[in-house]
Amino acid sequence: MSNKEIPTGVGAIIIVIIAMTIGSLVWIYEKNQPEINQNFSTQTLSKKIIYKNVRVSDSQIAFNFQVPINWLAETRHDRKTDKSIDLWRPFPNASVSGGENILYTDIGWKQTDFYFIDDFPSQDSYFNKLKNNTYNLANNGQWSKETVGGLSAEVFTFPVAKDANGGEIIDESYNGGKVYYINLPNTTKTLIIHKQAKGDNKFENYSKHLFGSLKFES
């Protein structure tokens, strides 16, 4: 080995040692860094939801609730011109929708309707037939009880269909909608709330806020 090759070999060894030292320092630095919260940017950039109040009333009772400010809302109060949609369904006293339109002759996929029905047990309507399980309207549905605006409600939930993998399929026959029956104290009326279909997570959260914010006026 020549004298010229010795310094070259020593230099190579020194370079390897320096590289290993720098690599160790970088590893120690990265190990000691705080863990980044991946949800932070999503939370800070999420839009604040602005709600508006909707008031529904007739001659005996009134209540209000909140929906997103961009939702459609129609209230009719004591208007008598529109008595029914068809032979089964009365015309609602109020409707709200997270869709592009409020519909009365077809299913509103993001729509909820409110009805004041006088002397409900004696009426021959869609809601009576549903409650009495006439014509198998309630097949595979479920009854439960909830509290809405401080009052007890009987709630019927329509079934949803399932695909081969067990995922939910929402269609007109299996829409996952809900019908709330609320007997109004000191009146002859029943409040019926018809949430026409189950929607995506955003719609369901907005609907949860609607029912949670509903308050009857004293």
C-alpha positions as CSV (number, residue, x, y, z in Angstrom):
1,M,0.0,0.0,0.0
2,S,1.4,3.4,-0.9
3,N,1.6,6.4,1.4
4,K,-0.9,8.2,-0.8
5,E,-3.6,5.6,-0.2
6,I,-3.4,5.8,3.6
7,P,-4.9,9.3,4.0
8,T,-7.6,8.4,1.5
9,G,-8.7,5.4,3.6
10,V,-8.6,7.4,6.8
11,G,-10.7,10.1,5.2
12,A,-13.4,7.6,4.2
13,I,-13.6,6.2,7.7
14,I,-14.0,9.7,9.1
15,I,-16.8,10.5,6.6
16,V,-18.7,7.3,7.7
17,I,-18.3,8.2,11.4
18,I,-19.6,11.8,10.7
19,A,-22.6,10.5,8.7
20,M,-23.5,8.0,11.5
21,T,-23.3,10.8,14.1
22,I,-25.5,13.1,12.1
23,G,-28.1,10.3,11.5
24,S,-28.2,9.6,15.2
25,L,-28.8,13.2,16.0
26,V,-31.6,13.5,13.5
27,W,-33.3,10.4,14.9
28,I,-33.1,11.7,18.4
29,Y,-34.6,15.1,17.3
30,E,-37.5,13.5,15.4
31,K,-38.2,11.1,18.4
32,N,-38.5,14.0,20.8
33,Q,-40.9,16.1,18.6
34,P,-44.6,16.4,19.7
35,E,-47.1,14.2,17.9
36,I,-49.2,16.2,15.3
37,N,-53.0,16.2,15.8
38,Q,-54.3,15.3,12.4
39,N,-57.8,16.6,13.3
40,F,-56.7,20.0,14.2
41,S,-56.9,21.6,10.8
42,T,-60.3,20.0,10.1
43,Q,-61.7,21.4,13.4
44,T,-60.3,24.9,12.9
45,L,-61.4,25.1,9.3
46,S,-64.9,23.7,9.8
47,K,-67.7,26.2,9.2
48,K,-69.8,27.5,12.0
49,I,-73.5,26.4,11.6
50,I,-75.9,29.3,11.7
51,Y,-79.5,28.4,12.7
52,K,-82.8,30.3,12.3
53,N,-86.0,30.0,14.3
54,V,-89.2,28.7,12.8
55,R,-92.5,29.3,14.7
56,V,-95.6,27.2,14.1
57,S,-99.0,28.0,15.6
58,D,-102.7,27.6,15.4
59,S,-105.5,28.9,17.5
60,Q,-104.7,26.8,20.5
61,I,-101.0,26.1,20.6
62,A,-97.6,27.3,19.3
63,F,-94.0,26.0,19.3
64,N,-90.7,27.0,17.7
65,F,-87.5,25.2,16.7
66,Q,-84.3,25.8,14.9
67,V,-83.0,24.7,11.5
68,P,-79.9,25.7,9.4
69,I,-80.3,29.2,8.0
70,N,-80.2,27.9,4.4
71,W,-83.1,25.5,4.9
72,L,-86.5,26.2,3.3
73,A,-89.4,26.8,5.7
74,E,-93.2,27.3,5.1
75,T,-95.8,27.9,7.8
76,R,-99.5,28.1,7.3
77,H,-100.9,28.8,10.8
78,D,-104.7,29.1,10.5
79,R,-105.0,29.1,6.7
80,K,-108.0,27.0,5.7
81,T,-107.7,26.9,1.9
82,D,-105.5,23.8,1.7
83,K,-107.3,21.1,3.6
84,S,-105.6,18.0,2.3
85,I,-103.0,16.7,-0.1
86,D,-104.9,13.6,-1.0
87,L,-107.5,11.3,0.5
88,W,-105.1,10.1,3.2
89,R,-102.9,13.1,4.1
90,P,-104.0,16.4,5.5
91,F,-102.1,19.5,4.4
92,P,-99.3,20.2,6.9
93,N,-99.3,23.3,9.0
94,A,-95.6,23.7,8.4
95,S,-92.8,22.2,6.5
96,V,-89.0,22.5,6.5
97,S,-86.5,21.1,4.0
98,G,-82.8,20.8,3.5
99,G,-83.4,20.1,-0.2
100,E,-84.1,22.4,-3.1
101,N,-87.9,22.3,-2.8
102,I,-90.7,21.6,-0.4
103,L,-92.8,18.8,-1.8
104,Y,-96.4,17.8,-1.0
105,T,-97.2,15.1,-3.6
106,D,-94.0,13.1,-3.5
107,I,-91.5,12.1,-0.9
108,G,-89.3,14.9,0.4
109,W,-86.0,13.2,1.1
110,K,-84.8,16.0,3.3
111,Q,-88.2,17.3,4.5
112,T,-90.1,17.3,7.8
113,D,-93.8,18.2,8.0
114,F,-95.8,19.3,11.1
115,Y,-99.6,18.7,11.5
116,F,-102.1,19.8,14.1
117,I,-104.9,17.2,13.8
118,D,-108.1,17.8,15.8
119,D,-109.8,14.8,17.4
120,F,-107.1,12.5,15.9
121,P,-108.6,9.1,16.9
122,S,-111.8,9.7,14.9
123,Q,-110.0,10.8,11.7
124,D,-109.5,8.5,8.7
125,S,-106.0,9.5,7.6
126,Y,-102.7,8.0,6.6
127,F,-101.4,8.6,10.1
128,N,-104.3,6.8,11.7
129,K,-103.9,3.8,9.4
130,L,-100.2,3.7,10.2
131,K,-100.8,3.8,14.0
132,N,-103.4,1.1,13.7
133,N,-101.3,-1.0,11.3
134,T,-104.0,-1.1,8.7
135,Y,-103.0,-2.5,5.3
136,N,-99.7,-3.6,6.7
137,L,-98.3,-0.1,6.5
138,A,-96.1,-0.8,9.5
139,N,-94.5,-4.0,8.4
140,N,-91.0,-4.4,9.9
141,G,-91.1,-0.9,11.4
142,Q,-90.4,-0.1,15.1
143,W,-92.3,1.7,17.8
144,S,-90.5,3.7,20.5
145,K,-91.0,6.6,22.8
146,E,-89.1,9.9,22.9
147,T,-89.5,13.2,24.5
148,V,-90.0,16.2,22.2
149,G,-90.3,19.7,23.6
150,G,-90.9,18.2,27.1
151,L,-93.8,16.1,26.0
152,S,-94.0,12.4,25.4
153,A,-94.1,11.2,21.8
154,E,-95.0,7.8,20.3
155,V,-92.6,7.3,17.5
156,F,-92.8,5.0,14.5
157,T,-89.6,4.4,12.5
158,F,-90.0,3.0,9.0
159,P,-87.6,0.1,8.0
160,V,-84.7,0.4,5.6
161,A,-83.6,-2.2,3.1
162,K,-80.2,-3.9,3.2
163,D,-77.9,-4.8,0.4
164,A,-75.8,-8.0,0.1
165,N,-73.1,-6.6,2.4
166,G,-75.6,-5.4,5.0
167,G,-75.4,-1.7,4.0
168,E,-78.6,0.4,4.2
169,I,-80.6,1.1,1.0
170,I,-83.0,4.1,1.3
171,D,-85.9,4.1,-1.2
172,E,-89.6,5.1,-1.2
173,S,-90.8,1.8,0.4
174,Y,-87.9,1.5,2.9
175,N,-87.0,5.1,3.7
176,G,-86.2,5.0,7.4
177,G,-88.5,8.0,8.0
178,K,-90.1,8.7,11.4
179,V,-93.6,9.7,12.5
180,Y,-94.0,11.4,15.9
181,Y,-97.5,11.4,17.7
182,I,-97.7,13.9,20.4
183,N,-100.9,14.5,22.4
184,L,-101.1,18.2,23.2
185,P,-102.3,18.9,26.8
186,N,-105.4,21.1,27.4
187,T,-106.4,20.8,23.7
188,T,-108.3,18.4,21.5
189,K,-105.3,18.3,19.1
190,T,-102.5,15.8,18.3
191,L,-99.3,17.1,16.9
192,I,-97.9,14.8,14.2
193,I,-94.3,15.3,13.0
194,H,-93.4,13.4,9.9
195,K,-89.6,13.2,9.1
196,Q,-90.0,11.7,5.6
197,A,-86.8,9.9,5.2
198,K,-83.5,9.0,6.8
199,G,-80.6,11.0,5.3
200,D,-76.9,11.3,5.5
201,N,-75.0,12.1,8.7
202,K,-75.2,15.8,8.1
203,F,-78.9,15.8,7.6
204,E,-79.5,13.5,10.6
205,N,-77.4,15.8,12.8
206,Y,-79.4,18.8,11.7
207,S,-82.7,16.9,12.4
208,K,-81.4,16.0,15.8
209,H,-80.8,19.7,16.5
210,L,-84.3,20.5,15.2
211,F,-86.0,18.1,17.7
212,G,-83.7,19.1,20.5
213,S,-84.4,22.8,20.1
214,L,-88.2,22.4,19.8
215,K,-90.1,24.3,22.6
216,F,-93.7,24.8,23.2
217,E,-94.9,28.2,24.2
218,S,-96.8,28.5,27.4
